[in-house]
Amino acid sequence: MNIERRTLLQAALAAPWVHGLSDLGQDKPASRPSTGPDPFAAALGAMKQLAAPGLAIAIPETEAERVKLAAALNDMLESAQAPTVLALFLRAVWVCAPAARLPLKNGENVVLLDPVGARVEGLQLPVEQWENPSADRWCIGQLHAALDRFEKARRAAMRSKDAEPGERELEAVVASGAPTPEYYRMLQETAALCVPGSYILWTWRTTPDKHVRDACEQLIRFAWTRPDERNHLPFGVVEAKLEKPVASGGCGSPGSMIACGMALPQRRSLFVLRFLGESPAK
Amino acid sequence: MLSEVQRVLLAACRARDPFAVLQASLASPDLTTDERAWLASIDADGLRVTALIVTKLRFERIVNGDERLGQRFDADPEAFARAFQRYSEEVAPSFIFPGEEAEAFERWERTTGGSS
């Protein structure tokens, strides 16, 4: 059995979110020399740079389990709409790595690492638990809980009493809420602060206020779709940047050649194509 | 006649199952024998991809034609896509410029309640 071409392509697209994910698709990983950078080293570098915890998943020994895990992770990445799933990828740097390189203990296949790569705690999440893509699946709750414990301890050790990045911005989002262009612009700017360990993501996990939680979830969605270097289009494709709306554009006017939207690869279009492609016929 | 061929193809491209709509339209008495044979030879997957491209272009006209609509999409892509899907099925593409398509989408939402 080998992973399907479609799944492999998805893995390549999703790679910025899960280091080493595309390696899961290889039928004999060890027999093929890697042509790219070492995913585990890249993940450690990202953790250090972002001061983020890491979630390291041991690459299963059997091909069948590797394929299952790759497919399950792809499903999470490609079809995730629930903030519970999206936030999980925003809260930590993810990596799939050989078990021998991870500080695992008996029976564990996932390990939570601190930003310098030291073991925090291990988890037993069998591959079967990653299947069945629903936001409330057991493994998602386990991973959030582990990140919560880490984050709670980290915050307990914090000394600064100053407002954190994102604190005042979140207050402004909650206070506003009017669907104006300015509001959406504020959402876009504030979403950039939804990084691992951020005030916004922690507030989303802990606030009892539904209004605040809803605002956090909207920011999480924006953070997920926000164009940045981690959210690539397929290889060789560069996103078209529209500096201004083309509503007033007509033939012969500035920007008229982009009026029909042709050949303008955009993430929005990819989402809609996927939505339409997967939407069942009436 | 040509206008009937165009009508059949347009209806197919707006449907969720373009090939089924195309097949159902072949009985139209306004099609000539040659036109019917030509339409019947269309590849199902090819028609589906064509319909997706047409629909994608309409979507891009809307979100690029009105910045507010693009921002609404960014805020909740699935809800917007669901509303857009209904719009593309219910409103025939008859607009030249993106701004007109965006206005038509908003008008349709006001009239129908959008994604509800």
Interface residues (C-beta under 8 A of the other chain):
Chain A: Q81 P179 P181 Y184 R185 L187 Q188 Q218 R221 F222 T225 L242 K244 P245 V246 A247 S248 G249 G250 I258 A259 C260 G261 M262 L264 Q266 R268 S269 F271 V272 L273 F275 L276 G277 S279 P280 A281 K282
Chain B: R16 D17 A20 L52 T55 K56 L57 F59 E60 R61 V63 N64 G65 D66 E67 R68 G70 Q71 R72 F73 D74 A75 D76 P77 E78 A81 R82 F84 Q85 F97 P98 G99 A102
